[in-house]
Amino acid sequence: MRDRVGMARYIIIALTAIATIVLFRAMHHELAAPSEETGFIKPLEAGAILASLRATEQSCDAVDTFMPLGKSNLGWDAYLARCHDGGRYVFFQNTEDGKAMIKSCAEEAELGYRCPP
């Protein structure tokens, strides 16, 4: 009888651990996906920026690094994303309005802005 109770405890602990891991992975995947309502991504991380780049059909195989460029007086945060294939993009995010925008450094150069090296 004790063996069955002990075994049941181990099974419950194992099932709880598996359910927690599955739930965590599902939540992480959901947070990295573009929001259907706004097209804007939370939280900001390399995977989220890559998902935004792919959603806007920009060419980027993987985001190697991203760095903050500052905040505009209109509440937009800007980040420079560097892709493994050499592409460089400026990612703009306005968390108050729930909006995001991406422009390549080439597009920004046409507007007079030079991306950092």
Backbone atoms as SQL, in Angstrom:
CREATE TABLE atoms (id INTEGER PRIMARY KEY, chain TEXT, resi INTEGER, resn TEXT, atom TEXT, x REAL, y REAL, z REAL);
INSERT INTO atoms VALUES
  (1, 'A', 1, 'MET', 'N', 0.825, -1.185, 0.000),
  (2, 'A', 1, 'MET', 'CA', 0.000, 0.000, 0.000),
  (3, 'A', 1, 'MET', 'C', 0.874, 1.256, 0.000),
  (4, 'A', 2, 'ARG', 'N', 1.937, 1.251, 0.820),
  (5, 'A', 2, 'ARG', 'CA', 2.823, 2.410, 0.874),
  (6, 'A', 2, 'ARG', 'C', 3.536, 2.611, -0.445),
  (7, 'A', 3, 'ASP', 'N', 3.863, 1.523, -1.107),
  (8, 'A', 3, 'ASP', 'CA', 4.555, 1.631, -2.393),
  (9, 'A', 3, 'ASP', 'C', 3.669, 2.321, -3.429),
  (10, 'A', 4, 'ARG', 'N', 2.376, 2.006, -3.390),
  (11, 'A', 4, 'ARG', 'CA', 1.460, 2.628, -4.343),
  (12, 'A', 4, 'ARG', 'C', 1.298, 4.121, -4.062),
  (13, 'A', 5, 'VAL', 'N', 1.222, 4.491, -2.813),
  (14, 'A', 5, 'VAL', 'CA', 1.097, 5.905, -2.439),
  (15, 'A', 5, 'VAL', 'C', 2.368, 6.650, -2.826),
  (16, 'A', 6, 'GLY', 'N', 3.507, 6.074, -2.561),
  (17, 'A', 6, 'GLY', 'CA', 4.778, 6.692, -2.935),
  (18, 'A', 6, 'GLY', 'C', 4.912, 6.839, -4.436),
  (19, 'A', 7, 'MET', 'N', 4.501, 5.808, -5.163),
  (20, 'A', 7, 'MET', 'CA', 4.565, 5.856, -6.622),
  (21, 'A', 7, 'MET', 'C', 3.604, 6.917, -7.152),
  (22, 'A', 8, 'ALA', 'N', 2.413, 7.023, -6.549),
  (23, 'A', 8, 'ALA', 'CA', 1.430, 8.024, -6.978),
  (24, 'A', 8, 'ALA', 'C', 1.987, 9.430, -6.773),
  (25, 'A', 9, 'ARG', 'N', 2.686, 9.657, -5.689),
  (26, 'A', 9, 'ARG', 'CA', 3.300, 10.973, -5.442),
  (27, 'A', 9, 'ARG', 'C', 4.319, 11.302, -6.528),
  (28, 'A', 10, 'TYR', 'N', 5.161, 10.355, -6.876),
  (29, 'A', 10, 'TYR', 'CA', 6.166, 10.574, -7.920),
  (30, 'A', 10, 'TYR', 'C', 5.508, 10.865, -9.270),
  (31, 'A', 11, 'ILE', 'N', 4.434, 10.160, -9.552),
  (32, 'A', 11, 'ILE', 'CA', 3.728, 10.372, -10.817),
  (33, 'A', 11, 'ILE', 'C', 3.097, 11.765, -10.843),
  (34, 'A', 12, 'ILE', 'N', 2.492, 12.174, -9.744),
  (35, 'A', 12, 'ILE', 'CA', 1.881, 13.510, -9.666),
  (36, 'A', 12, 'ILE', 'C', 2.946, 14.594, -9.810),
  (37, 'A', 13, 'ILE', 'N', 4.069, 14.433, -9.159),
  (38, 'A', 13, 'ILE', 'CA', 5.161, 15.410, -9.258),
  (39, 'A', 13, 'ILE', 'C', 5.688, 15.473, -10.684),
  (40, 'A', 14, 'ALA', 'N', 5.867, 14.322, -11.308),
  (41, 'A', 14, 'ALA', 'CA', 6.366, 14.289, -12.688),
  (42, 'A', 14, 'ALA', 'C', 5.374, 14.944, -13.647),
  (43, 'A', 15, 'LEU', 'N', 4.085, 14.646, -13.511),
  (44, 'A', 15, 'LEU', 'CA', 3.068, 15.246, -14.374),
  (45, 'A', 15, 'LEU', 'C', 2.971, 16.760, -14.166),
  (46, 'A', 16, 'THR', 'N', 3.102, 17.206, -12.928),
  (47, 'A', 16, 'THR', 'CA', 3.085, 18.647, -12.641),
  (48, 'A', 16, 'THR', 'C', 4.281, 19.330, -13.280),
  (49, 'A', 17, 'ALA', 'N', 5.454, 18.720, -13.209),
  (50, 'A', 17, 'ALA', 'CA', 6.653, 19.296, -13.824),
  (51, 'A', 17, 'ALA', 'C', 6.504, 19.381, -15.343),
  (52, 'A', 18, 'ILE', 'N', 5.979, 18.331, -15.946),
  (53, 'A', 18, 'ILE', 'CA', 5.777, 18.316, -17.398),
  (54, 'A', 18, 'ILE', 'C', 4.768, 19.384, -17.806),
  (55, 'A', 19, 'ALA', 'N', 3.673, 19.499, -17.075),
  (56, 'A', 19, 'ALA', 'CA', 2.651, 20.503, -17.391),
  (57, 'A', 19, 'ALA', 'C', 3.220, 21.917, -17.257),
  (58, 'A', 20, 'THR', 'N', 4.038, 22.148, -16.250),
  (59, 'A', 20, 'THR', 'CA', 4.654, 23.464, -16.052),
  (60, 'A', 20, 'THR', 'C', 5.586, 23.806, -17.203),
  (61, 'A', 21, 'ILE', 'N', 6.377, 22.863, -17.640),
  (62, 'A', 21, 'ILE', 'CA', 7.298, 23.100, -18.756),
  (63, 'A', 21, 'ILE', 'C', 6.534, 23.372, -20.041),
  (64, 'A', 22, 'VAL', 'N', 5.502, 22.595, -20.321),
  (65, 'A', 22, 'VAL', 'CA', 4.705, 22.798, -21.520),
  (66, 'A', 22, 'VAL', 'C', 4.027, 24.171, -21.482),
  (67, 'A', 23, 'LEU', 'N', 3.475, 24.544, -20.351),
  (68, 'A', 23, 'LEU', 'CA', 2.820, 25.838, -20.200),
  (69, 'A', 23, 'LEU', 'C', 3.814, 26.976, -20.390),
  (70, 'A', 24, 'PHE', 'N', 4.989, 26.881, -19.799),
  (71, 'A', 24, 'PHE', 'CA', 6.014, 27.906, -19.946),
  (72, 'A', 24, 'PHE', 'C', 6.414, 28.078, -21.405),
  (73, 'A', 25, 'ARG', 'N', 6.645, 26.971, -22.101),
  (74, 'A', 25, 'ARG', 'CA', 7.057, 27.048, -23.510),
  (75, 'A', 25, 'ARG', 'C', 5.950, 27.643, -24.374),
  (76, 'A', 26, 'ALA', 'N', 4.703, 27.308, -24.090),
  (77, 'A', 26, 'ALA', 'CA', 3.580, 27.860, -24.850),
  (78, 'A', 26, 'ALA', 'C', 3.452, 29.357, -24.609),
  (79, 'A', 27, 'MET', 'N', 3.607, 29.793, -23.372),
  (80, 'A', 27, 'MET', 'CA', 3.534, 31.222, -23.056),
  (81, 'A', 27, 'MET', 'C', 4.684, 31.974, -23.710),
  (82, 'A', 28, 'HIS', 'N', 5.869, 31.411, -23.686),
  (83, 'A', 28, 'HIS', 'CA', 7.032, 32.052, -24.303),
  (84, 'A', 28, 'HIS', 'C', 6.824, 32.192, -25.808),
  (85, 'A', 29, 'HIS', 'N', 6.292, 31.165, -26.439),
  (86, 'A', 29, 'HIS', 'CA', 6.026, 31.207, -27.879),
  (87, 'A', 29, 'HIS', 'C', 4.966, 32.265, -28.194),
  (88, 'A', 30, 'GLU', 'N', 3.934, 32.355, -27.365),
  (89, 'A', 30, 'GLU', 'CA', 2.868, 33.334, -27.587),
  (90, 'A', 30, 'GLU', 'C', 3.387, 34.755, -27.443),
  (91, 'A', 31, 'LEU', 'N', 4.257, 35.000, -26.480),
  (92, 'A', 31, 'LEU', 'CA', 4.803, 36.343, -26.289),
  (93, 'A', 31, 'LEU', 'C', 5.711, 36.752, -27.437),
  (94, 'A', 32, 'ALA', 'N', 6.340, 35.816, -28.093),
  (95, 'A', 32, 'ALA', 'CA', 7.249, 36.139, -29.188),
  (96, 'A', 32, 'ALA', 'C', 6.535, 36.295, -30.521),
  (97, 'A', 33, 'ALA', 'N', 5.249, 35.982, -30.569),
  (98, 'A', 33, 'ALA', 'CA', 4.498, 36.082, -31.826),
  (99, 'A', 33, 'ALA', 'C', 3.913, 37.481, -31.971),
  (100, 'A', 34, 'PRO', 'N', 3.771, 37.967, -33.206),
  (101, 'A', 34, 'PRO', 'CA', 3.159, 39.282, -33.408),
  (102, 'A', 34, 'PRO', 'C', 1.718, 39.299, -32.911),
  (103, 'A', 35, 'SER', 'N', 1.333, 40.403, -32.327),
  (104, 'A', 35, 'SER', 'CA', -0.035, 40.569, -31.879),
  (105, 'A', 35, 'SER', 'C', -0.934, 40.801, -33.085),
  (106, 'A', 36, 'GLU', 'N', -2.063, 40.121, -33.159),
  (107, 'A', 36, 'GLU', 'CA', -2.961, 40.258, -34.301),
  (108, 'A', 36, 'GLU', 'C', -3.629, 41.627, -34.317),
  (109, 'A', 37, 'GLU', 'N', -3.882, 42.219, -33.164),
  (110, 'A', 37, 'GLU', 'CA', -4.577, 43.496, -33.113),
  (111, 'A', 37, 'GLU', 'C', -3.679, 44.645, -33.554),
  (112, 'A', 38, 'THR', 'N', -2.438, 44.656, -33.116),
  (113, 'A', 38, 'THR', 'CA', -1.591, 45.824, -33.346),
  (114, 'A', 38, 'THR', 'C', -0.383, 45.531, -34.210),
  (115, 'A', 39, 'GLY', 'N', -0.018, 44.275, -34.403),
  (116, 'A', 39, 'GLY', 'CA', 1.186, 43.952, -35.144),
  (117, 'A', 39, 'GLY', 'C', 2.432, 44.262, -34.353),
  (118, 'A', 40, 'PHE', 'N', 2.299, 44.548, -33.078),
  (119, 'A', 40, 'PHE', 'CA', 3.438, 44.949, -32.290),
  (120, 'A', 40, 'PHE', 'C', 3.782, 43.870, -31.278),
  (121, 'A', 41, 'ILE', 'N', 5.020, 43.805, -30.961),
  (122, 'A', 41, 'ILE', 'CA', 5.550, 42.642, -30.281),
  (123, 'A', 41, 'ILE', 'C', 6.013, 42.974, -28.867),
  (124, 'A', 42, 'LYS', 'N', 5.705, 42.085, -27.935),
  (125, 'A', 42, 'LYS', 'CA', 6.160, 42.211, -26.563),
  (126, 'A', 42, 'LYS', 'C', 6.677, 40.855, -26.134),
  (127, 'A', 43, 'PRO', 'N', 7.581, 40.705, -25.243),
  (128, 'A', 43, 'PRO', 'CA', 8.539, 41.723, -24.851),
  (129, 'A', 43, 'PRO', 'C', 9.604, 41.884, -25.916),
  (130, 'A', 44, 'LEU', 'N', 10.370, 42.951, -25.840),
  (131, 'A', 44, 'LEU', 'CA', 11.384, 43.184, -26.857),
  (132, 'A', 44, 'LEU', 'C', 12.584, 42.272, -26.592),
  (133, 'A', 45, 'GLU', 'N', 12.874, 41.448, -27.555),
  (134, 'A', 45, 'GLU', 'CA', 14.017, 40.547, -27.510),
  (135, 'A', 45, 'GLU', 'C', 14.376, 40.223, -28.953),
  (136, 'A', 46, 'ALA', 'N', 15.507, 39.584, -29.159),
  (137, 'A', 46, 'ALA', 'CA', 15.967, 39.293, -30.519),
  (138, 'A', 46, 'ALA', 'C', 14.928, 38.481, -31.291),
  (139, 'A', 47, 'GLY', 'N', 14.320, 37.506, -30.658),
  (140, 'A', 47, 'GLY', 'CA', 13.305, 36.697, -31.328),
  (141, 'A', 47, 'GLY', 'C', 12.080, 37.508, -31.717),
  (142, 'A', 48, 'ALA', 'N', 11.688, 38.463, -30.867),
  (143, 'A', 48, 'ALA', 'CA', 10.542, 39.312, -31.176),
  (144, 'A', 48, 'ALA', 'C', 10.845, 40.235, -32.343),
  (145, 'A', 49, 'ILE', 'N', 12.061, 40.773, -32.381),
  (146, 'A', 49, 'ILE', 'CA', 12.446, 41.637, -33.499),
  (147, 'A', 49, 'ILE', 'C', 12.484, 40.818, -34.788),
  (148, 'A', 50, 'LEU', 'N', 13.018, 39.618, -34.729),
  (149, 'A', 50, 'LEU', 'CA', 13.064, 38.761, -35.915),
  (150, 'A', 50, 'LEU', 'C', 11.645, 38.439, -36.396),
  (151, 'A', 51, 'ALA', 'N', 10.728, 38.182, -35.485),
  (152, 'A', 51, 'ALA', 'CA', 9.340, 37.917, -35.866),
  (153, 'A', 51, 'ALA', 'C', 8.729, 39.136, -36.551),
  (154, 'A', 52, 'SER', 'N', 9.048, 40.332, -36.058),
  (155, 'A', 52, 'SER', 'CA', 8.556, 41.558, -36.696),
  (156, 'A', 52, 'SER', 'C', 9.150, 41.732, -38.076),
  (157, 'A', 53, 'LEU', 'N', 10.444, 41.472, -38.216),
  (158, 'A', 53, 'LEU', 'CA', 11.087, 41.591, -39.523),
  (159, 'A', 53, 'LEU', 'C', 10.450, 40.639, -40.527),
  (160, 'A', 54, 'ARG', 'N', 10.205, 39.429, -40.106),
  (161, 'A', 54, 'ARG', 'CA', 9.591, 38.444, -41.006),
  (162, 'A', 54, 'ARG', 'C', 8.145, 38.807, -41.317),
  (163, 'A', 55, 'ALA', 'N', 7.432, 39.359, -40.335),
  (164, 'A', 55, 'ALA', 'CA', 6.039, 39.759, -40.566),
  (165, 'A', 55, 'ALA', 'C', 5.946, 40.899, -41.569),
  (166, 'A', 56, 'THR', 'N', 6.983, 41.738, -41.634),
  (167, 'A', 56, 'THR', 'CA', 6.988, 42.851, -42.597),
  (168, 'A', 56, 'THR', 'C', 7.777, 42.493, -43.853),
  (169, 'A', 57, 'GLU', 'N', 8.093, 41.206, -43.988),
  (170, 'A', 57, 'GLU', 'CA', 8.768, 40.668, -45.171),
  (171, 'A', 57, 'GLU', 'C', 10.135, 41.292, -45.428),
  (172, 'A', 58, 'GLN', 'N', 10.850, 41.632, -44.362),
  (173, 'A', 58, 'GLN', 'CA', 12.230, 42.105, -44.469),
  (174, 'A', 58, 'GLN', 'C', 13.133, 40.871, -44.479),
  (175, 'A', 59, 'SER', 'N', 14.285, 40.977, -45.125),
  (176, 'A', 59, 'SER', 'CA', 15.176, 39.815, -45.174),
  (177, 'A', 59, 'SER', 'C', 16.155, 39.861, -44.007),
  (178, 'A', 60, 'CYS', 'N', 16.054, 38.854, -43.167),
  (179, 'A', 60, 'CYS', 'CA', 16.949, 38.728, -42.013),
  (180, 'A', 60, 'CYS', 'C', 16.902, 37.272, -41.589),
  (181, 'A', 61, 'ASP', 'N', 18.075, 36.613, -41.601),
  (182, 'A', 61, 'ASP', 'CA', 18.078, 35.201, -41.230),
  (183, 'A', 61, 'ASP', 'C', 18.049, 35.002, -39.721),
  (184, 'A', 62, 'ALA', 'N', 18.726, 35.878, -38.971),
  (185, 'A', 62, 'ALA', 'CA', 18.731, 35.810, -37.510),
  (186, 'A', 62, 'ALA', 'C', 19.225, 37.138, -36.969),
  (187, 'A', 63, 'VAL', 'N', 18.641, 37.602, -35.877),
  (188, 'A', 63, 'VAL', 'CA', 19.078, 38.842, -35.243),
  (189, 'A', 63, 'VAL', 'C', 20.228, 38.493, -34.307),
  (190, 'A', 64, 'ASP', 'N', 21.430, 38.980, -34.655),
  (191, 'A', 64, 'ASP', 'CA', 22.603, 38.728, -33.810),
  (192, 'A', 64, 'ASP', 'C', 22.591, 39.620, -32.579),
  (193, 'A', 65, 'THR', 'N', 22.365, 40.911, -32.797),
  (194, 'A', 65, 'THR', 'CA', 22.359, 41.861, -31.685),
  (195, 'A', 65, 'THR', 'C', 21.328, 42.951, -31.938),
  (196, 'A', 66, 'PHE', 'N', 20.904, 43.589, -30.879),
  (197, 'A', 66, 'PHE', 'CA', 20.114, 44.805, -31.003),
  (198, 'A', 66, 'PHE', 'C', 20.498, 45.708, -29.845),
  (199, 'A', 67, 'MET', 'N', 20.486, 47.023, -30.128),
  (200, 'A', 67, 'MET', 'CA', 20.876, 47.973, -29.097),
  (201, 'A', 67, 'MET', 'C', 19.930, 49.157, -29.121),
  (202, 'A', 68, 'PRO', 'N', 19.648, 49.729, -27.954),
  (203, 'A', 68, 'PRO', 'CA', 18.759, 50.882, -27.904),
  (204, 'A', 68, 'PRO', 'C', 19.431, 52.109, -28.527),
  (205, 'A', 69, 'LEU', 'N', 18.656, 52.871, -29.284),
  (206, 'A', 69, 'LEU', 'CA', 19.154, 54.108, -29.882),
  (207, 'A', 69, 'LEU', 'C', 18.595, 55.337, -29.168),
  (208, 'A', 70, 'GLY', 'N', 17.636, 55.128, -28.300),
  (209, 'A', 70, 'GLY', 'CA', 17.066, 56.242, -27.547),
  (210, 'A', 70, 'GLY', 'C', 15.565, 56.334, -27.719),
  (211, 'A', 71, 'LYS', 'N', 15.016, 57.365, -27.091),
  (212, 'A', 71, 'LYS', 'CA', 13.569, 57.575, -27.113),
  (213, 'A', 71, 'LYS', 'C', 13.299, 58.938, -27.727),
  (214, 'A', 72, 'SER', 'N', 12.308, 58.997, -28.622),
  (215, 'A', 72, 'SER', 'CA', 11.961, 60.275, -29.237),
  (216, 'A', 72, 'SER', 'C', 11.056, 61.066, -28.297),
  (217, 'A', 73, 'ASN', 'N', 10.880, 62.331, -28.608),
  (218, 'A', 73, 'ASN', 'CA', 10.014, 63.159, -27.763),
  (219, 'A', 73, 'ASN', 'C', 8.530, 62.815, -27.956),
  (220, 'A', 74, 'LEU', 'N', 8.218, 61.960, -28.923),
  (221, 'A', 74, 'LEU', 'CA', 6.842, 61.520, -29.142),
  (222, 'A', 74, 'LEU', 'C', 6.548, 60.169, -28.494),
  (223, 'A', 75, 'GLY', 'N', 7.499, 59.641, -27.726),
  (224, 'A', 75, 'GLY', 'CA', 7.292, 58.397, -26.991),
  (225, 'A', 75, 'GLY', 'C', 7.719, 57.134, -27.711),
  (226, 'A', 76, 'TRP', 'N', 8.401, 57.258, -28.839),
  (227, 'A', 76, 'TRP', 'CA', 8.864, 56.081, -29.589),
  (228, 'A', 76, 'TRP', 'C', 10.250, 55.688, -29.127),
  (229, 'A', 77, 'ASP', 'N', 10.434, 54.396, -28.823),
  (230, 'A', 77, 'ASP', 'CA', 11.760, 53.849, -28.526),
  (231, 'A', 77, 'ASP', 'C', 12.337, 53.319, -29.831),
  (232, 'A', 78, 'ALA', 'N', 13.627, 53.572, -30.061),
  (233, 'A', 78, 'ALA', 'CA', 14.280, 53.097, -31.283),
  (234, 'A', 78, 'ALA', 'C', 15.394, 52.126, -30.912),
  (235, 'A', 79, 'TYR', 'N', 15.537, 51.066, -31.710),
  (236, 'A', 79, 'TYR', 'CA', 16.566, 50.042, -31.512),
  (237, 'A', 79, 'TYR', 'C', 17.209, 49.726, -32.855),
  (238, 'A', 80, 'LEU', 'N', 18.506, 49.510, -32.830),
  (239, 'A', 80, 'LEU', 'CA', 19.211, 49.058, -34.024),
  (240, 'A', 80, 'LEU', 'C', 19.358, 47.548, -33.936),
  (241, 'A', 81, 'ALA', 'N', 18.842, 46.843, -34.930),
  (242, 'A', 81, 'ALA', 'CA', 18.951, 45.384, -34.982),
  (243, 'A', 81, 'ALA', 'C', 19.932, 45.009, -36.077),
  (244, 'A', 82, 'ARG', 'N', 20.906, 44.163, -35.742),
  (245, 'A', 82, 'ARG', 'CA', 21.884, 43.664, -36.717),
  (246, 'A', 82, 'ARG', 'C', 21.606, 42.201, -36.980),
  (247, 'A', 83, 'CYS', 'N', 21.426, 41.893, -38.257),
  (248, 'A', 83, 'CYS', 'CA', 21.135, 40.517, -38.654),
  (249, 'A', 83, 'CYS', 'C', 22.436, 39.779, -38.977),
  (250, 'A', 84, 'HIS', 'N', 22.368, 38.473, -38.860),
  (251, 'A', 84, 'HIS', 'CA', 23.528, 37.622, -39.136),
  (252, 'A', 84, 'HIS', 'C', 23.964, 37.732, -40.593),
  (253, 'A', 85, 'ASP', 'N', 23.004, 37.939, -41.497),
  (254, 'A', 85, 'ASP', 'CA', 23.324, 38.048, -42.919),
  (255, 'A', 85, 'ASP', 'C', 23.798, 39.443, -43.322),
  (256, 'A', 86, 'GLY', 'N', 23.984, 40.339, -42.362),
  (257, 'A', 86, 'GLY', 'CA', 24.517, 41.679, -42.634),
  (258, 'A', 86, 'GLY', 'C', 23.478, 42.777, -42.689),
  (259, 'A', 87, 'GLY', 'N', 22.204, 42.434, -42.692),
  (260, 'A', 87, 'GLY', 'CA', 21.153, 43.451, -42.719),
  (261, 'A', 87, 'GLY', 'C', 21.116, 44.225, -41.408),
  (262, 'A', 88, 'ARG', 'N', 20.778, 45.504, -41.525),
  (263, 'A', 88, 'ARG', 'CA', 20.644, 46.355, -40.337),
  (264, 'A', 88, 'ARG', 'C', 19.325, 47.103, -40.441),
  (265, 'A', 89, 'TYR', 'N', 18.576, 47.100, -39.340),
  (266, 'A', 89, 'TYR', 'CA', 17.245, 47.693, -39.319),
  (267, 'A', 89, 'TYR', 'C', 17.066, 48.529, -38.060),
  (268, 'A', 90, 'VAL', 'N', 16.249, 49.572, -38.198),
  (269, 'A', 90, 'VAL', 'CA', 15.855, 50.357, -37.038),
  (270, 'A', 90, 'VAL', 'C', 14.435, 49.935, -36.691),
  (271, 'A', 91, 'PHE', 'N', 14.266, 49.478, -35.472),
  (272, 'A', 91, 'PHE', 'CA', 12.983, 49.006, -34.958),
  (273, 'A', 91, 'PHE', 'C', 12.440, 50.089, -34.040),
  (274, 'A', 92, 'PHE', 'N', 11.275, 50.620, -34.362),
  (275, 'A', 92, 'PHE', 'CA', 10.631, 51.644, -33.543),
  (276, 'A', 92, 'PHE', 'C', 9.460, 51.011, -32.815),
  (277, 'A', 93, 'GLN', 'N', 9.292, 51.361, -31.548),
  (278, 'A', 93, 'GLN', 'CA', 8.215, 50.785, -30.743),
  (279, 'A', 93, 'GLN', 'C', 7.614, 51.866, -29.861),
  (280, 'A', 94, 'ASN', 'N', 6.301, 51.966, -29.871),
  (281, 'A', 94, 'ASN', 'CA', 5.587, 52.889, -28.996),
  (282, 'A', 94, 'ASN', 'C', 4.663, 52.054, -28.130),
  (283, 'A', 95, 'THR', 'N', 5.083, 51.802, -26.913),
  (284, 'A', 95, 'THR', 'CA', 4.313, 50.917, -26.038),
  (285, 'A', 95, 'THR', 'C', 3.026, 51.578, -25.553),
  (286, 'A', 96, 'GLU', 'N', 2.990, 52.898, -25.496),
  (287, 'A', 96, 'GLU', 'CA', 1.776, 53.581, -25.044),
  (288, 'A', 96, 'GLU', 'C', 0.646, 53.416, -26.055),
  (289, 'A', 97, 'ASP', 'N', 0.968, 53.536, -27.336),
  (290, 'A', 97, 'ASP', 'CA', -0.036, 53.410, -28.390),
  (291, 'A', 97, 'ASP', 'C', -0.128, 51.997, -28.948),
  (292, 'A', 98, 'GLY', 'N', 0.801, 51.123, -28.569),
  (293, 'A', 98, 'GLY', 'CA', 0.798, 49.752, -29.064),
  (294, 'A', 98, 'GLY', 'C', 1.134, 49.652, -30.531),
  (295, 'A', 99, 'LYS', 'N', 2.105, 50.444, -30.965),
  (296, 'A', 99, 'LYS', 'CA', 2.488, 50.445, -32.371),
  (297, 'A', 99, 'LYS', 'C', 3.966, 50.130, -32.524),
  (298, 'A', 100, 'ALA', 'N', 4.314, 49.612, -33.688),
  (299, 'A', 100, 'ALA', 'CA', 5.712, 49.327, -34.008),
  (300, 'A', 100, 'ALA', 'C', 5.921, 49.592, -35.491),
  (301, 'A', 101, 'MET', 'N', 7.185, 49.863, -35.835),
  (302, 'A', 101, 'MET', 'CA', 7.527, 50.145, -37.222),
  (303, 'A', 101, 'MET', 'C', 8.979, 49.733, -37.418),
  (304, 'A', 102, 'ILE', 'N', 9.297, 49.238, -38.601),
  (305, 'A', 102, 'ILE', 'CA', 10.664, 48.823, -38.913),
  (306, 'A', 102, 'ILE', 'C', 11.073, 49.465, -40.223),
  (307, 'A', 103, 'LYS', 'N', 12.299, 50.014, -40.229),
  (308, 'A', 103, 'LYS', 'CA', 12.867, 50.554, -41.463),
  (309, 'A', 103, 'LYS', 'C', 14.299, 50.049, -41.570),
  (310, 'A', 104, 'SER', 'N', 14.727, 49.768, -42.783),
  (311, 'A', 104, 'SER', 'CA', 16.111, 49.354, -42.984),
  (312, 'A', 104, 'SER', 'C', 17.004, 50.581, -42.856),
  (313, 'A', 105, 'CYS', 'N', 18.272, 50.355, -42.611),
  (314, 'A', 105, 'CYS', 'CA', 19.210, 51.474, -42.517),
  (315, 'A', 105, 'CYS', 'C', 19.333, 52.188, -43.861),
  (316, 'A', 106, 'ALA', 'N', 19.121, 51.463, -44.965),
  (317, 'A', 106, 'ALA', 'CA', 19.143, 52.094, -46.289),
  (318, 'A', 106, 'ALA', 'C', 17.971, 53.068, -46.419),
  (319, 'A', 107, 'GLU', 'N', 16.791, 52.670, -45.949),
  (320, 'A', 107, 'GLU', 'CA', 15.629, 53.560, -45.978),
  (321, 'A', 107, 'GLU', 'C', 15.868, 54.781, -45.094),
  (322, 'A', 108, 'GLU', 'N', 16.469, 54.556, -43.936),
  (323, 'A', 108, 'GLU', 'CA', 16.760, 55.658, -43.025),
  (324, 'A', 108, 'GLU', 'C', 17.794, 56.613, -43.621),
  (325, 'A', 109, 'ALA', 'N', 18.772, 56.072, -44.373),
  (326, 'A', 109, 'ALA', 'CA', 19.800, 56.918, -44.998),
  (327, 'A', 109, 'ALA', 'C', 19.163, 57.852, -46.033),
  (328, 'A', 110, 'GLU', 'N', 18.131, 57.373, -46.733),
  (329, 'A', 110, 'GLU', 'CA', 17.418, 58.223, -47.694),
  (330, 'A', 110, 'GLU', 'C', 16.728, 59.391, -47.009),
  (331, 'A', 111, 'LEU', 'N', 16.375, 59.211, -45.733),
  (332, 'A', 111, 'LEU', 'CA', 15.720, 60.266, -44.956),
  (333, 'A', 111, 'LEU', 'C', 16.738, 61.150, -44.228),
  (334, 'A', 112, 'GLY', 'N', 18.025, 60.845, -44.388),
  (335, 'A', 112, 'GLY', 'CA', 19.066, 61.655, -43.761),
  (336, 'A', 112, 'GLY', 'C', 19.612, 61.121, -42.453),
  (337, 'A', 113, 'TYR', 'N', 19.170, 59.967, -42.026),
  (338, 'A', 113, 'TYR', 'CA', 19.683, 59.375, -40.784),
  (339, 'A', 113, 'TYR', 'C', 20.685, 58.291, -41.107),
  (340, 'A', 114, 'ARG', 'N', 21.796, 58.305, -40.446),
  (341, 'A', 114, 'ARG', 'CA', 22.817, 57.258, -40.613),
  (342, 'A', 114, 'ARG', 'C', 22.791, 56.341, -39.397),
  (343, 'A', 115, 'CYS', 'N', 22.606, 55.071, -39.655),
  (344, 'A', 115, 'CYS', 'CA', 22.623, 54.074, -38.569),
  (345, 'A', 115, 'CYS', 'C', 24.038, 53.978, -38.019),
  (346, 'A', 116, 'PRO', 'N', 24.170, 53.722, -36.717),
  (347, 'A', 116, 'PRO', 'CA', 25.496, 53.503, -36.149),
  (348, 'A', 116, 'PRO', 'C', 26.144, 52.270, -36.785),
  (349, 'A', 117, 'PRO', 'N', 27.462, 52.251, -36.872),
  (350, 'A', 117, 'PRO', 'CA', 28.151, 51.088, -37.468),
  (351, 'A', 117, 'PRO', 'C', 28.012, 49.836, -36.641);
